[in-house]
Amino acid sequence: MNGRKLTAWMNSQAFLGVYEGVQERLRLREAGIDREQPVRKKLERRDPEYPVSKKTPLAWLKSVVSEIDVGQKVFSKKRGHTHPIHLNTNNEIKTHFERLRWGSGSWLKSKWTSDVIASHCSGEETYYFAGSSESYKPYTLVMIDVDCHNYGSLDGALSYLEHLREAHFPNLYFEPSTNGNGGHGYFLLDKEEMSAQGIKPILKEQIQIWLNDVATDFDVELVEVKGLPPELSWGTDQYELKAYKSGVLAKAPRGLLDRFSELRSTTVMTASELRNLPAVQTPKKFAKPNKVSCASAGSVSGHHFTTEHLAGLDEGGKYHAVAQALLSGEDLTTRSRAKVTVLDMAIVLMLGEFFTANMNSDGSMPTARWEGMWRSLCEESHIDRAWDHKRFKLIRDRLSSLGLIEWEDHSYCVGWKKEDGEYVPGRSAKWKLSSELMEQLSSSIDSPVSASSPVSEEEREHPLWEQTFIDWCSSLVVTPDNETIRPTLVFRQPIYLFSPDELTKFVQPAMQFAA
């Protein structure tokens, strides 16, 4: 250990805690009170805590969640909105067990109490849990989070959860989310003596995909599995914590007090039963592969994007960085209140880069091609943002207003039938990403940060090269909205062949334009 590492270790909370314990023993010895250092014992296995034996909401909750990983929704001045945080940090948890290991008293600042539950159930505060990773807890609480933020409805979310209760999860407890735009379902998982490292792949890589497959027939946006347990790696001595990784927080059930009997009787599933859930056959509504042309070598799941491309969508990746600079904090919202996120823009940049490099032979850029590729990526679980035509239109218009789209022909027309019944196909607008934007994408970092690799906060922010994109975007001239080029519908068939109903949809925009 060099001098710098030694100094850092001596300033750590773990060393200071041990040092205080030694000083205390020296003071007791000088006072004539000799107290021997407690003998460190081997880790003893505690008796299992079964939730069915717990009579109170607090005792029941503590038997199925982590007692060290507790979360709360707080307001962040930096982000400008509320978000959940882990109340006990990783360093505090490591220091806590280090002090216990050396015989010093230690308590974590945040834990589950009756007051915490009361404030959460009343709505005064919002608390979050992580699943139980303790070996003496046979069960862990899992949350099925049904999101309808950008599209979907509360009725769709509740209908979906009701379907799960009737078909797959008997007695499933669920409740509407606080914001009223989704729902939360809760069930108990019998861990079958599996560790957190074994539980996470089952819940995230198997069950979450299965739940989203079931949700395709319901008016919901996304389904996520939350409440994953923290990962703790232990040494041979009691309380010897080698490594710690926090869990995935989930909102605690609001009905913990008022609906405790229902929650206590919720579904209990084993890990083996989850693996054996019936497969869902979802009809595919995506573009045919031969319309999107040749997959490249090294692509993901036979598609056109490598793992490096997909990593560029994550925070710190090249598409995410350029997208963030292009949006520059601007709030783009559709008429249906669907909000464009940085991830939406990043996906458009990734697809647009591919389509521009692999143009159709006639130079057209049909929206169906975008939708087909986007939905294919969703089906393969490479992205979790569903296709939305209105969000795509907003992003396309945003790029056009910045001069980042090269228009060869902005007109398009719909297909129509002649009097003899022969169908005349329509024609798409012809455009592609500008050479300037393509140059920015190609000059971005060549090795984007992978979401699975541990990085520091400074590495994730990339202040230097992200500032380059911000400076570039600030130099772009924004075209006024009434001068922005957009696809324009033109008539190729004689006007008299349109029915009155078909003409009606064109009259109102024309009247507004004339006014």
ChimeraX attribute file (.defattr): number of C-alpha atoms within 10 A of each C-alpha:
attribute: neighborCount
match mode: 1-to-1
recipient: residues
	/A:1	7
	/A:2	6
	/A:3	8
	/A:4	8
	/A:5	10
	/A:6	11
	/A:7	11
	/A:8	10
	/A:9	14
	/A:10	12
	/A:11	11
	/A:12	13
	/A:13	17
	/A:14	19
	/A:15	16
	/A:16	15
	/A:17	19
	/A:18	18
	/A:19	13
	/A:20	12
	/A:21	17
	/A:22	15
	/A:23	11
	/A:24	12
	/A:25	17
	/A:26	15
	/A:27	12
	/A:28	13
	/A:29	13
	/A:30	9
	/A:31	9
	/A:32	9
	/A:33	11
	/A:34	12
	/A:35	11
	/A:36	8
	/A:37	12
	/A:38	10
	/A:39	9
	/A:40	13
	/A:41	11
	/A:42	12
	/A:43	13
	/A:44	8
	/A:45	8
	/A:46	10
	/A:47	9
	/A:48	13
	/A:49	18
	/A:50	14
	/A:51	20
	/A:52	10
	/A:53	10
	/A:54	15
	/A:55	12
	/A:56	14
	/A:57	19
	/A:58	18
	/A:59	16
	/A:60	20
	/A:61	23
	/A:62	20
	/A:63	26
	/A:64	25
	/A:65	26
	/A:66	25
	/A:67	19
	/A:68	23
	/A:69	28
	/A:70	25
	/A:71	24
	/A:72	22
	/A:73	17
	/A:74	14
	/A:75	13
	/A:76	12
	/A:77	8
	/A:78	6
	/A:79	8
	/A:80	8
	/A:81	10
	/A:82	12
	/A:83	12
	/A:84	18
	/A:85	17
	/A:86	21
	/A:87	19
	/A:88	17
	/A:89	15
	/A:90	16
	/A:91	12
	/A:92	16
	/A:93	18
	/A:94	19
	/A:95	21
	/A:96	21
	/A:97	22
	/A:98	23
	/A:99	22
	/A:100	18
	/A:101	21
	/A:102	20
	/A:103	16
	/A:104	17
	/A:105	12
	/A:106	14
	/A:107	12
	/A:108	15
	/A:109	10
	/A:110	16
	/A:111	16
	/A:112	19
	/A:113	11
	/A:114	12
	/A:115	10
	/A:116	16
	/A:117	22
	/A:118	16
	/A:119	14
	/A:120	22
	/A:121	19
	/A:122	12
	/A:123	12
	/A:124	9
	/A:125	14
	/A:126	21
	/A:127	26
	/A:128	21
	/A:129	32
	/A:130	30
	/A:131	29
	/A:132	31
	/A:133	28
	/A:134	23
	/A:135	17
	/A:136	15
	/A:137	22
	/A:138	21
	/A:139	28
	/A:140	27
	/A:141	25
	/A:142	24
	/A:143	25
	/A:144	21
	/A:145	24
	/A:146	29
	/A:147	21
	/A:148	21
	/A:149	17
	/A:150	21
	/A:151	17
	/A:152	18
	/A:153	20
	/A:154	20
	/A:155	17
	/A:156	21
	/A:157	30
	/A:158	22
	/A:159	17
	/A:160	22
	/A:161	26
	/A:162	19
	/A:163	16
	/A:164	18
	/A:165	18
	/A:166	12
	/A:167	9
	/A:168	14
	/A:169	19
	/A:170	16
	/A:171	18
	/A:172	22
	/A:173	24
	/A:174	23
	/A:175	17
	/A:176	19
	/A:177	20
	/A:178	13
	/A:179	9
	/A:180	14
	/A:181	20
	/A:182	25
	/A:183	27
	/A:184	27
	/A:185	26
	/A:186	24
	/A:187	24
	/A:188	23
	/A:189	22
	/A:190	18
	/A:191	21
	/A:192	12
	/A:193	15
	/A:194	13
	/A:195	17
	/A:196	20
	/A:197	14
	/A:198	12
	/A:199	19
	/A:200	21
	/A:201	12
	/A:202	15
	/A:203	22
	/A:204	15
	/A:205	12
	/A:206	14
	/A:207	19
	/A:208	20
	/A:209	18
	/A:210	18
	/A:211	19
	/A:212	21
	/A:213	16
	/A:214	17
	/A:215	23
	/A:216	14
	/A:217	11
	/A:218	18
	/A:219	18
	/A:220	27
	/A:221	23
	/A:222	23
	/A:223	24
	/A:224	18
	/A:225	23
	/A:226	25
	/A:227	27
	/A:228	28
	/A:229	28
	/A:230	23
	/A:231	18
	/A:232	17
	/A:233	10
	/A:234	14
	/A:235	12
	/A:236	11
	/A:237	13
	/A:238	17
	/A:239	21
	/A:240	19
	/A:241	19
	/A:242	13
	/A:243	12
	/A:244	15
	/A:245	12
	/A:246	19
	/A:247	23
	/A:248	19
	/A:249	24
	/A:250	25
	/A:251	22
	/A:252	24
	/A:253	27
	/A:254	23
	/A:255	17
	/A:256	21
	/A:257	17
	/A:258	11
	/A:259	13
	/A:260	18
	/A:261	13
	/A:262	14
	/A:263	23
	/A:264	21
	/A:265	15
	/A:266	20
	/A:267	18
	/A:268	18
	/A:269	16
	/A:270	13
	/A:271	17
	/A:272	12
	/A:273	11
	/A:274	16
	/A:275	12
	/A:276	8
	/A:277	12
	/A:278	9
	/A:279	9
	/A:280	11
	/A:281	8
	/A:282	12
	/A:283	7
	/A:284	10
	/A:285	10
	/A:286	15
	/A:287	17
	/A:288	13
	/A:289	13
	/A:290	8
	/A:291	10
	/A:292	18
	/A:293	13
	/A:294	12
	/A:295	15
	/A:296	12
	/A:297	11
	/A:298	12
	/A:299	14
	/A:300	18
	/A:301	12
	/A:302	12
	/A:303	19
	/A:304	19
	/A:305	20
	/A:306	15
	/A:307	12
	/A:308	17
	/A:309	20
	/A:310	21
	/A:311	21
	/A:312	25
	/A:313	28
	/A:314	20
	/A:315	20
	/A:316	23
	/A:317	25
	/A:318	31
	/A:319	30
	/A:320	24
	/A:321	28
	/A:322	26
	/A:323	21
	/A:324	21
	/A:325	21
	/A:326	23
	/A:327	19
	/A:328	13
	/A:329	10
	/A:330	11
	/A:331	10
	/A:332	15
	/A:333	15
	/A:334	15
	/A:335	8
	/A:336	10
	/A:337	12
	/A:338	15
	/A:339	18
	/A:340	21
	/A:341	19
	/A:342	23
	/A:343	20
	/A:344	21
	/A:345	25
	/A:346	24
	/A:347	21
	/A:348	19
	/A:349	24
	/A:350	19
	/A:351	18
	/A:352	18
	/A:353	19
	/A:354	14
	/A:355	17
	/A:356	17
	/A:357	12
	/A:358	13
	/A:359	16
	/A:360	15
	/A:361	6
	/A:362	8
	/A:363	16
	/A:364	18
	/A:365	19
	/A:366	15
	/A:367	13
	/A:368	13
	/A:369	16
	/A:370	20
	/A:371	19
	/A:372	19
	/A:373	20
	/A:374	22
	/A:375	21
	/A:376	20
	/A:377	23
	/A:378	15
	/A:379	18
	/A:380	13
	/A:381	14
	/A:382	17
	/A:383	17
	/A:384	17
	/A:385	18
	/A:386	17
	/A:387	18
	/A:388	16
	/A:389	12
	/A:390	16
	/A:391	23
	/A:392	19
	/A:393	15
	/A:394	17
	/A:395	20
	/A:396	19
	/A:397	19
	/A:398	21
	/A:399	22
	/A:400	21
	/A:401	21
	/A:402	17
	/A:403	20
	/A:404	19
	/A:405	20
	/A:406	17
	/A:407	18
	/A:408	12
	/A:409	15
	/A:410	17
	/A:411	16
	/A:412	19
	/A:413	17
	/A:414	14
	/A:415	13
	/A:416	17
	/A:417	12
	/A:418	11
	/A:419	8
	/A:420	6
	/A:421	8
	/A:422	9
	/A:423	11
	/A:424	13
	/A:425	11
	/A:426	12
	/A:427	17
	/A:428	22
	/A:429	21
	/A:430	20
	/A:431	19
	/A:432	21
	/A:433	22
	/A:434	17
	/A:435	13
	/A:436	13
	/A:437	17
	/A:438	17
	/A:439	10
	/A:440	15
	/A:441	19
	/A:442	12
	/A:443	10
	/A:444	19
	/A:445	16
	/A:446	13
	/A:447	13
	/A:448	22
	/A:449	21
	/A:450	19
	/A:451	15
	/A:452	7
	/A:453	7
	/A:454	10
	/A:455	13
	/A:456	8
	/A:457	8
	/A:458	8
	/A:459	11
	/A:460	17
	/A:461	14
	/A:462	14
	/A:463	10
	/A:464	8
	/A:465	13
	/A:466	19
	/A:467	13
	/A:468	15
	/A:469	20
	/A:470	17
	/A:471	11
	/A:472	14
	/A:473	17
	/A:474	13
	/A:475	10
	/A:476	13
	/A:477	10
	/A:478	15
	/A:479	14
	/A:480	10
	/A:481	11
	/A:482	8
	/A:483	8
	/A:484	15
	/A:485	18
	/A:486	17
	/A:487	17
	/A:488	12
	/A:489	15
	/A:490	12
	/A:491	14
	/A:492	14
	/A:493	15
	/A:494	8
	/A:495	9
	/A:496	8
	/A:497	13
	/A:498	13
	/A:499	9
	/A:500	9
	/A:501	8
	/A:502	10
	/A:503	13
	/A:504	11
	/A:505	10
	/A:506	11
	/A:507	11
	/A:508	11
	/A:509	11
	/A:510	10
	/A:511	9
	/A:512	8
	/A:513	8
	/A:514	7
	/A:515	6
